[in-house]
Amino acid sequence: MPPAPSAPPASPASASGPGTPRPRTVLVTGAAKRLGREIALALAAGGWQVAVHYRQSQQDAIETVAACAELAGASAHFDADFEDEGQVRGLLPRVAAHFGGVDAVVNSASLFEQDDAASFGFAALEKHLRSNTAAPVLLAQALHDHLQARAERGEADPHGAVVNLLDQKLWNQNPDFLSYTLSKAALEAAGTMLALALAPRVRVVGVAPGLTLTSHLLDDERFRRLHTLSPLGRSSTPADVAATVKFALETASITGTTLLVDGGQHLMRFERDFSLM
């Protein structure tokens, strides 16, 4: 499905005149709702043009685009199923064609389904690896290729950044959500390898939140109680995570590392995943 733009497509030179630098553009995956939406809004408020990726939540994506457009003046939504390699490979070129270029990718979309050692199987792992590991790697590759092509066309030394959303549970493991955790561990390792492979054109940074938003598995009271289980007495908020993503995108000397934003929850020992405690 083609994007439904809320503003005319941007060209390599912005509408303010020939030679004017094009506004920075970021693709945020899974940006239709929840944490991805908060990241998209924070980046729009900081002057980024935002490409809002979604898989099925089209109406939520349309609403996020409208909210971003009020802040930055340009946003559009793009659908892609991250279990389909062809759709993943086509996503960043579609965004670049619409906005005139892409400068960053935030890999926020994530599959999070419960399994454990007893229920683990090839199918569950493959499903998580496609969405949570392979898709972010392909998007990082696509951003690098896009920036390299811009350099070959004569643009003065274009650089970009990729931020991968990880999870504090990688540093505080428990036996729940086995396939999800394996896929995020693979993405964390990929971040190090990509930071080396794609330098100096692209930086790669991980951001690992703690318990940030409630879900259908947690009622409000349990969420409030679990949120306080950290050395700082509070875990991450959506605003904390979004601010960290923005910091990682805009700080040119950070690459190949992960910023843990969790109130110190990774320093504590949890026997189960928060949702099952």
DOBAMAR-103457 format. One record per residue (C-alpha): residue in three letters; x, y, z; residue number from 0. Coordinates in pm, 1 decimal, always signed. Example, Ala and Ser with C-alpha at 12.3 -4.5 7.8 and 13.67 -1.06 7.14 Angstrom:
{r=ALA X=+1230.0 Y=-450.0 Z=+780.0 k=0}
{r=SER X=+1367.0 Y=-106.0 Z=+714.0 k=1}
***
This chain:
{r=MET X=+0.0 Y=+0.0 Z=+0.0 k=0}
{r=PRO X=+148.6 Y=+340.8 Z=-90.1 k=1}
{r=PRO X=+200.4 Y=+596.6 Z=+185.3 k=2}
{r=ALA X=-63.9 Y=+856.4 Z=+259.3 k=3}
{r=PRO X=+148.1 Y=+1170.1 Z=+289.2 k=4}
{r=SER X=+44.8 Y=+1456.6 Z=+508.9 k=5}
{r=ALA X=+275.3 Y=+1694.7 Z=+325.8 k=6}
{r=PRO X=+422.2 Y=+1712.8 Z=-25.3 k=7}
{r=PRO X=+725.6 Y=+1490.7 Z=-80.5 k=8}
{r=ALA X=+1050.8 Y=+1660.3 Z=+13.6 k=9}
{r=SER X=+1324.2 Y=+1695.8 Z=-245.2 k=10}
{r=PRO X=+1697.7 Y=+1679.2 Z=-171.3 k=11}
{r=ALA X=+1684.7 Y=+2055.3 Z=-128.3 k=12}
{r=SER X=+1405.9 Y=+2163.6 Z=+102.5 k=13}
{r=ALA X=+1121.3 Y=+2390.3 Z=-1.9 k=14}
{r=SER X=+1297.1 Y=+2694.6 Z=+139.9 k=15}
{r=GLY X=+1510.3 Y=+2727.2 Z=-173.0 k=16}
{r=PRO X=+1782.8 Y=+2577.4 Z=-393.4 k=17}
{r=GLY X=+2089.5 Y=+2469.5 Z=-201.0 k=18}
{r=THR X=+1909.3 Y=+2464.4 Z=+130.6 k=19}
{r=PRO X=+1986.4 Y=+2141.2 Z=+316.8 k=20}
{r=ARG X=+1705.6 Y=+1887.5 Z=+310.2 k=21}
{r=PRO X=+1547.9 Y=+1838.9 Z=+654.1 k=22}
{r=ARG X=+1672.2 Y=+1530.2 Z=+835.2 k=23}
{r=THR X=+1451.5 Y=+1228.1 Z=+776.8 k=24}
{r=VAL X=+1418.0 Y=+925.4 Z=+1003.9 k=25}
{r=LEU X=+1235.9 Y=+596.9 Z=+949.3 k=26}
{r=VAL X=+1085.3 Y=+471.7 Z=+1276.3 k=27}
{r=THR X=+960.7 Y=+114.5 Z=+1257.5 k=28}
{r=GLY X=+659.6 Y=+12.2 Z=+1460.2 k=29}
{r=ALA X=+576.3 Y=+379.8 Z=+1503.2 k=30}
{r=ALA X=+198.6 Y=+359.5 Z=+1478.6 k=31}
{r=LYS X=+149.2 Y=+317.6 Z=+1852.7 k=32}
{r=ARG X=+303.9 Y=+258.6 Z=+2193.8 k=33}
{r=LEU X=+676.7 Y=+324.7 Z=+2230.9 k=34}
{r=GLY X=+742.0 Y=+366.6 Z=+1859.1 k=35}
{r=ARG X=+482.7 Y=+644.0 Z=+1846.4 k=36}
{r=GLU X=+644.6 Y=+823.6 Z=+2142.0 k=37}
{r=ILE X=+982.6 Y=+806.5 Z=+1967.3 k=38}
{r=ALA X=+833.5 Y=+936.2 Z=+1643.4 k=39}
{r=LEU X=+669.6 Y=+1230.6 Z=+1819.1 k=40}
{r=ALA X=+986.1 Y=+1321.1 Z=+2009.1 k=41}
{r=LEU X=+1190.3 Y=+1320.2 Z=+1689.8 k=42}
{r=ALA X=+928.7 Y=+1524.5 Z=+1505.7 k=43}
{r=ALA X=+935.4 Y=+1777.3 Z=+1789.3 k=44}
{r=GLY X=+1312.3 Y=+1793.3 Z=+1739.8 k=45}
{r=GLY X=+1275.6 Y=+1885.8 Z=+1374.5 k=46}
{r=TRP X=+1304.1 Y=+1545.2 Z=+1208.4 k=47}
{r=GLN X=+1079.7 Y=+1441.9 Z=+922.6 k=48}
{r=VAL X=+935.9 Y=+1107.6 Z=+1028.1 k=49}
{r=ALA X=+847.1 Y=+805.5 Z=+818.3 k=50}
{r=VAL X=+601.0 Y=+605.8 Z=+1028.2 k=51}
{r=HIS X=+623.3 Y=+232.9 Z=+961.0 k=52}
{r=TYR X=+340.3 Y=-1.9 Z=+1053.6 k=53}
{r=ARG X=+231.2 Y=-354.4 Z=+968.2 k=54}
{r=GLN X=-144.1 Y=-369.9 Z=+1037.5 k=55}
{r=SER X=-231.9 Y=-64.8 Z=+1249.2 k=56}
{r=GLN X=-307.6 Y=+169.5 Z=+960.1 k=57}
{r=GLN X=-546.6 Y=+399.8 Z=+1145.6 k=58}
{r=ASP X=-300.1 Y=+437.9 Z=+1434.2 k=59}
{r=ALA X=-28.9 Y=+514.2 Z=+1178.1 k=60}
{r=ILE X=-244.1 Y=+781.6 Z=+1014.6 k=61}
{r=GLU X=-301.1 Y=+943.9 Z=+1354.0 k=62}
{r=THR X=+70.9 Y=+932.6 Z=+1435.8 k=63}
{r=VAL X=+153.1 Y=+1090.3 Z=+1099.6 k=64}
{r=ALA X=-92.8 Y=+1371.5 Z=+1169.0 k=65}
{r=ALA X=+56.7 Y=+1433.7 Z=+1512.9 k=66}
{r=CYS X=+412.5 Y=+1433.1 Z=+1373.1 k=67}
{r=ALA X=+314.5 Y=+1664.1 Z=+1088.9 k=68}
{r=GLU X=+186.0 Y=+1922.7 Z=+1335.5 k=69}
{r=LEU X=+530.5 Y=+1922.2 Z=+1497.8 k=70}
{r=ALA X=+768.0 Y=+1888.8 Z=+1199.3 k=71}
{r=GLY X=+560.8 Y=+1973.4 Z=+892.3 k=72}
{r=ALA X=+631.1 Y=+1650.9 Z=+703.2 k=73}
{r=SER X=+545.4 Y=+1290.3 Z=+780.1 k=74}
{r=ALA X=+402.4 Y=+989.1 Z=+599.5 k=75}
{r=HIS X=+316.0 Y=+628.0 Z=+676.2 k=76}
{r=PHE X=+454.0 Y=+314.4 Z=+510.7 k=77}
{r=ASP X=+339.4 Y=-43.1 Z=+559.9 k=78}
{r=ALA X=+565.5 Y=-349.7 Z=+557.3 k=79}
{r=ASP X=+544.9 Y=-700.1 Z=+699.6 k=80}
{r=PHE X=+881.0 Y=-775.9 Z=+857.1 k=81}
{r=GLU X=+839.3 Y=-1149.2 Z=+809.8 k=82}
{r=ASP X=+860.0 Y=-1084.7 Z=+433.2 k=83}
{r=GLU X=+1216.5 Y=-1017.0 Z=+317.8 k=84}
{r=GLY X=+1105.5 Y=-848.8 Z=-2.1 k=85}
{r=GLN X=+889.3 Y=-599.1 Z=+186.5 k=86}
{r=VAL X=+1174.3 Y=-522.1 Z=+427.5 k=87}
{r=ARG X=+1419.0 Y=-462.0 Z=+142.7 k=88}
{r=GLY X=+1172.1 Y=-233.8 Z=-31.3 k=89}
{r=LEU X=+1087.6 Y=-18.7 Z=+269.6 k=90}
{r=LEU X=+1379.0 Y=+223.9 Z=+290.5 k=91}
{r=PRO X=+1387.5 Y=+291.5 Z=-86.9 k=92}
{r=ARG X=+1016.6 Y=+380.7 Z=-66.8 k=93}
{r=VAL X=+1085.5 Y=+623.2 Z=+217.8 k=94}
{r=ALA X=+1382.5 Y=+774.4 Z=+34.5 k=95}
{r=ALA X=+1176.8 Y=+821.5 Z=-282.5 k=96}
{r=HIS X=+904.6 Y=+1001.3 Z=-88.1 k=97}
{r=PHE X=+1121.9 Y=+1234.4 Z=+119.8 k=98}
{r=GLY X=+1417.9 Y=+1273.7 Z=-113.0 k=99}
{r=GLY X=+1651.7 Y=+1091.8 Z=+124.6 k=100}
{r=VAL X=+1681.7 Y=+910.2 Z=+457.3 k=101}
{r=ASP X=+1932.0 Y=+991.9 Z=+730.1 k=102}
{r=ALA X=+1849.3 Y=+750.5 Z=+1011.2 k=103}
{r=VAL X=+1656.2 Y=+440.0 Z=+1108.6 k=104}
{r=VAL X=+1508.9 Y=+358.0 Z=+1448.2 k=105}
{r=ASN X=+1428.6 Y=-12.6 Z=+1475.7 k=106}
{r=SER X=+1147.2 Y=-7.8 Z=+1729.2 k=107}
{r=ALA X=+911.4 Y=-269.4 Z=+1581.6 k=108}
{r=SER X=+930.4 Y=-591.3 Z=+1779.1 k=109}
{r=LEU X=+758.1 Y=-927.6 Z=+1799.5 k=110}
{r=PHE X=+707.5 Y=-1035.5 Z=+2163.4 k=111}
{r=GLU X=+546.8 Y=-1374.8 Z=+2206.2 k=112}
{r=GLN X=+588.4 Y=-1608.6 Z=+2500.6 k=113}
{r=ASP X=+771.8 Y=-1937.5 Z=+2479.4 k=114}
{r=ASP X=+1016.6 Y=-2116.3 Z=+2706.8 k=115}
{r=ALA X=+1253.2 Y=-2411.5 Z=+2703.1 k=116}
{r=ALA X=+963.2 Y=-2656.0 Z=+2713.9 k=117}
{r=SER X=+761.8 Y=-2500.5 Z=+2429.9 k=118}
{r=PHE X=+1052.8 Y=-2377.5 Z=+2213.4 k=119}
{r=GLY X=+1057.8 Y=-2476.4 Z=+1847.4 k=120}
{r=PHE X=+1212.2 Y=-2376.7 Z=+1515.1 k=121}
{r=ALA X=+901.5 Y=-2191.9 Z=+1398.4 k=122}
{r=ALA X=+882.5 Y=-1957.0 Z=+1698.3 k=123}
{r=LEU X=+1251.5 Y=-1874.2 Z=+1682.4 k=124}
{r=GLU X=+1249.0 Y=-1815.2 Z=+1307.7 k=125}
{r=LYS X=+946.9 Y=-1584.5 Z=+1337.6 k=126}
{r=HIS X=+1120.2 Y=-1372.1 Z=+1603.9 k=127}
{r=LEU X=+1452.7 Y=-1368.2 Z=+1421.0 k=128}
{r=ARG X=+1290.7 Y=-1245.0 Z=+1100.2 k=129}
{r=SER X=+1112.5 Y=-952.6 Z=+1266.1 k=130}
{r=ASN X=+1349.0 Y=-863.2 Z=+1550.5 k=131}
{r=THR X=+1692.1 Y=-935.3 Z=+1401.5 k=132}
{r=ALA X=+1695.1 Y=-981.0 Z=+1024.9 k=133}
{r=ALA X=+1470.9 Y=-684.3 Z=+943.7 k=134}
{r=PRO X=+1680.2 Y=-435.1 Z=+1145.1 k=135}
{r=VAL X=+2000.6 Y=-567.9 Z=+986.3 k=136}
{r=LEU X=+1856.2 Y=-530.1 Z=+636.2 k=137}
{r=LEU X=+1738.3 Y=-176.6 Z=+712.4 k=138}
{r=ALA X=+2084.6 Y=-82.3 Z=+840.8 k=139}
{r=GLN X=+2233.4 Y=-227.8 Z=+523.0 k=140}
{r=ALA X=+1982.7 Y=-34.2 Z=+311.9 k=141}
{r=LEU X=+2061.6 Y=+293.0 Z=+490.2 k=142}
{r=HIS X=+2432.9 Y=+243.2 Z=+429.1 k=143}
{r=ASP X=+2375.6 Y=+169.7 Z=+60.0 k=144}
{r=HIS X=+2149.7 Y=+473.9 Z=+28.2 k=145}
{r=LEU X=+2405.1 Y=+706.1 Z=+189.1 k=146}
{r=GLN X=+2684.5 Y=+560.1 Z=-20.2 k=147}
{r=ALA X=+2482.3 Y=+626.3 Z=-335.4 k=148}
{r=ARG X=+2425.5 Y=+985.3 Z=-225.7 k=149}
{r=ALA X=+2801.8 Y=+1028.1 Z=-176.5 k=150}
{r=GLU X=+2868.2 Y=+888.4 Z=-522.8 k=151}
{r=ARG X=+2621.5 Y=+1140.6 Z=-666.2 k=152}
{r=GLY X=+2832.7 Y=+1419.0 Z=-520.6 k=153}
{r=GLU X=+2666.7 Y=+1492.2 Z=-186.5 k=154}
{r=ALA X=+2924.3 Y=+1614.9 Z=+62.3 k=155}
{r=ASP X=+3008.2 Y=+1319.6 Z=+290.1 k=156}
{r=PRO X=+2660.4 Y=+1203.9 Z=+399.5 k=157}
{r=HIS X=+2643.3 Y=+1015.6 Z=+728.5 k=158}
{r=GLY X=+2361.1 Y=+840.1 Z=+912.9 k=159}
{r=ALA X=+2271.8 Y=+642.9 Z=+1221.4 k=160}
{r=VAL X=+2074.8 Y=+335.7 Z=+1322.6 k=161}
{r=VAL X=+1926.3 Y=+290.7 Z=+1668.7 k=162}
{r=ASN X=+1813.4 Y=-57.8 Z=+1767.0 k=163}
{r=LEU X=+1565.7 Y=-97.5 Z=+2053.6 k=164}
{r=LEU X=+1686.4 Y=-382.0 Z=+2274.9 k=165}
{r=ASP X=+1581.1 Y=-489.0 Z=+2626.1 k=166}
{r=GLN X=+1735.3 Y=-473.8 Z=+2972.5 k=167}
{r=LYS X=+1653.2 Y=-843.7 Z=+3009.5 k=168}
{r=LEU X=+1962.6 Y=-920.7 Z=+2797.7 k=169}
{r=TRP X=+2167.3 Y=-814.8 Z=+3100.9 k=170}
{r=ASN X=+1927.0 Y=-974.4 Z=+3351.6 k=171}
{r=GLN X=+1811.6 Y=-1295.0 Z=+3191.1 k=172}
{r=ASN X=+1523.5 Y=-1518.6 Z=+3291.4 k=173}
{r=PRO X=+1374.3 Y=-1826.1 Z=+3121.6 k=174}
{r=ASP X=+1064.6 Y=-1655.2 Z=+2980.0 k=175}
{r=PHE X=+1012.3 Y=-1533.3 Z=+2621.5 k=176}
{r=LEU X=+1301.3 Y=-1749.1 Z=+2502.2 k=177}
{r=SER X=+1273.7 Y=-1685.5 Z=+2127.0 k=178}
{r=TYR X=+1221.3 Y=-1311.4 Z=+2180.0 k=179}
{r=THR X=+1527.4 Y=-1291.4 Z=+2405.4 k=180}
{r=LEU X=+1741.9 Y=-1486.8 Z=+2160.6 k=181}
{r=SER X=+1637.1 Y=-1255.2 Z=+1878.3 k=182}
{r=LYS X=+1724.3 Y=-945.6 Z=+2080.3 k=183}
{r=ALA X=+2056.9 Y=-1096.9 Z=+2187.9 k=184}
{r=ALA X=+2133.9 Y=-1157.5 Z=+1820.4 k=185}
{r=LEU X=+2040.9 Y=-796.2 Z=+1740.4 k=186}
{r=GLU X=+2269.4 Y=-669.7 Z=+2016.9 k=187}
{r=ALA X=+2558.3 Y=-871.4 Z=+1870.5 k=188}
{r=ALA X=+2468.3 Y=-752.0 Z=+1521.6 k=189}
{r=GLY X=+2492.0 Y=-394.0 Z=+1645.9 k=190}
{r=THR X=+2859.9 Y=-440.8 Z=+1725.7 k=191}
{r=MET X=+2933.4 Y=-607.3 Z=+1392.6 k=192}
{r=LEU X=+2737.9 Y=-349.8 Z=+1193.6 k=193}
{r=ALA X=+2906.5 Y=-60.8 Z=+1374.3 k=194}
{r=LEU X=+3235.0 Y=-198.4 Z=+1241.7 k=195}
{r=ALA X=+3111.7 Y=-300.7 Z=+897.5 k=196}
{r=LEU X=+2917.8 Y=+14.6 Z=+814.5 k=197}
{r=ALA X=+3161.0 Y=+273.1 Z=+956.7 k=198}
{r=PRO X=+3233.4 Y=+549.2 Z=+888.9 k=199}
{r=ARG X=+2915.8 Y=+605.3 Z=+688.8 k=200}
{r=VAL X=+2667.7 Y=+472.4 Z=+949.3 k=201}
{r=ARG X=+2675.2 Y=+464.7 Z=+1328.0 k=202}
{r=VAL X=+2486.8 Y=+187.2 Z=+1511.4 k=203}
{r=VAL X=+2365.5 Y=+226.8 Z=+1869.3 k=204}
{r=GLY X=+2147.1 Y=+13.8 Z=+2094.7 k=205}
{r=VAL X=+1894.9 Y=+150.4 Z=+2343.5 k=206}
{r=ALA X=+1771.8 Y=-96.7 Z=+2606.2 k=207}
{r=PRO X=+1465.5 Y=+9.9 Z=+2807.4 k=208}
{r=GLY X=+1338.5 Y=-149.6 Z=+3123.7 k=209}
{r=LEU X=+969.6 Y=-192.7 Z=+3204.0 k=210}
{r=THR X=+826.7 Y=+108.5 Z=+3021.6 k=211}
{r=LEU X=+463.9 Y=+47.6 Z=+2922.8 k=212}
{r=THR X=+192.4 Y=-175.8 Z=+3056.4 k=213}
{r=SER X=+26.7 Y=-442.1 Z=+2843.2 k=214}
{r=HIS X=-268.7 Y=-680.4 Z=+2842.1 k=215}
{r=LEU X=-58.6 Y=-903.1 Z=+3068.5 k=216}
{r=LEU X=-35.1 Y=-639.8 Z=+3345.1 k=217}
{r=ASP X=-310.0 Y=-447.1 Z=+3518.5 k=218}
{r=ASP X=-236.8 Y=-87.5 Z=+3616.5 k=219}
{r=GLU X=-163.6 Y=-162.5 Z=+3981.0 k=220}
{r=ARG X=+81.3 Y=-442.5 Z=+3903.1 k=221}
{r=PHE X=+252.4 Y=-224.1 Z=+3645.0 k=222}
{r=ARG X=+294.9 Y=+60.1 Z=+3895.5 k=223}
{r=ARG X=+439.8 Y=-180.4 Z=+4152.9 k=224}
{r=LEU X=+680.1 Y=-349.0 Z=+3910.4 k=225}
{r=HIS X=+786.9 Y=-13.8 Z=+3767.6 k=226}
{r=THR X=+930.1 Y=+81.1 Z=+4108.6 k=227}
{r=LEU X=+1152.1 Y=-230.1 Z=+4126.8 k=228}
{r=SER X=+1483.7 Y=-68.5 Z=+4044.3 k=229}
{r=PRO X=+1772.6 Y=+93.7 Z=+4232.3 k=230}
{r=LEU X=+1636.6 Y=+436.6 Z=+4134.2 k=231}
{r=GLY X=+1281.9 Y=+352.4 Z=+4242.1 k=232}
{r=ARG X=+1149.1 Y=+392.0 Z=+3887.2 k=233}
{r=SER X=+1211.0 Y=+224.6 Z=+3555.8 k=234}
{r=SER X=+1210.5 Y=+396.4 Z=+3218.1 k=235}
{r=THR X=+926.0 Y=+610.5 Z=+3088.1 k=236}
{r=PRO X=+841.0 Y=+650.5 Z=+2718.9 k=237}
{r=ALA X=+982.0 Y=+1003.5 Z=+2738.1 k=238}
{r=ASP X=+1310.4 Y=+868.5 Z=+2880.1 k=239}
{r=VAL X=+1348.1 Y=+618.5 Z=+2598.5 k=240}
{r=ALA X=+1252.8 Y=+865.7 Z=+2326.3 k=241}
{r=ALA X=+1499.5 Y=+1123.3 Z=+2459.6 k=242}
{r=THR X=+1774.5 Y=+860.9 Z=+2461.6 k=243}
{r=VAL X=+1699.9 Y=+759.4 Z=+2103.6 k=244}
{r=LYS X=+1717.8 Y=+1124.1 Z=+1997.7 k=245}
{r=PHE X=+2046.8 Y=+1165.5 Z=+2186.1 k=246}
{r=ALA X=+2192.6 Y=+857.8 Z=+2015.7 k=247}
{r=LEU X=+2086.1 Y=+979.4 Z=+1671.2 k=248}
{r=GLU X=+2229.6 Y=+1326.4 Z=+1721.6 k=249}
{r=THR X=+2557.5 Y=+1249.8 Z=+1902.1 k=250}
{r=ALA X=+2810.1 Y=+1184.0 Z=+1628.1 k=251}
{r=SER X=+3073.0 Y=+1011.7 Z=+1844.4 k=252}
{r=ILE X=+2856.6 Y=+722.2 Z=+1971.7 k=253}
{r=THR X=+2861.7 Y=+386.1 Z=+1794.1 k=254}
{r=GLY X=+2891.7 Y=+17.0 Z=+1872.5 k=255}
{r=THR X=+2748.0 Y=+37.4 Z=+2221.6 k=256}
{r=THR X=+2417.0 Y=+11.0 Z=+2406.2 k=257}
{r=LEU X=+2260.9 Y=+269.6 Z=+2635.4 k=258}
{r=LEU X=+2057.9 Y=+104.5 Z=+2913.1 k=259}
{r=VAL X=+1762.4 Y=+320.2 Z=+3013.7 k=260}
{r=ASP X=+1592.6 Y=+124.7 Z=+3291.4 k=261}
{r=GLY X=+1646.1 Y=+290.1 Z=+3629.8 k=262}
{r=GLY X=+1908.4 Y=+23.3 Z=+3696.0 k=263}
{r=GLN X=+1674.0 Y=-275.6 Z=+3660.7 k=264}
{r=HIS X=+1948.5 Y=-467.5 Z=+3480.0 k=265}
{r=LEU X=+2143.5 Y=-459.9 Z=+3808.9 k=266}
{r=MET X=+1875.1 Y=-657.0 Z=+3989.7 k=267}
{r=ARG X=+1789.5 Y=-1026.4 Z=+3968.2 k=268}
{r=PHE X=+1440.9 Y=-1115.9 Z=+3842.0 k=269}
{r=GLU X=+1347.6 Y=-1483.0 Z=+3826.1 k=270}
{r=ARG X=+1066.2 Y=-1423.0 Z=+3572.7 k=271}
{r=ASP X=+977.3 Y=-1173.7 Z=+3303.9 k=272}
{r=PHE X=+791.0 Y=-870.8 Z=+3441.8 k=273}
{r=SER X=+470.8 Y=-973.3 Z=+3267.9 k=274}
{r=LEU X=+471.3 Y=-1310.5 Z=+3445.3 k=275}
{r=MET X=+584.2 Y=-1201.0 Z=+3790.8 k=276}
***
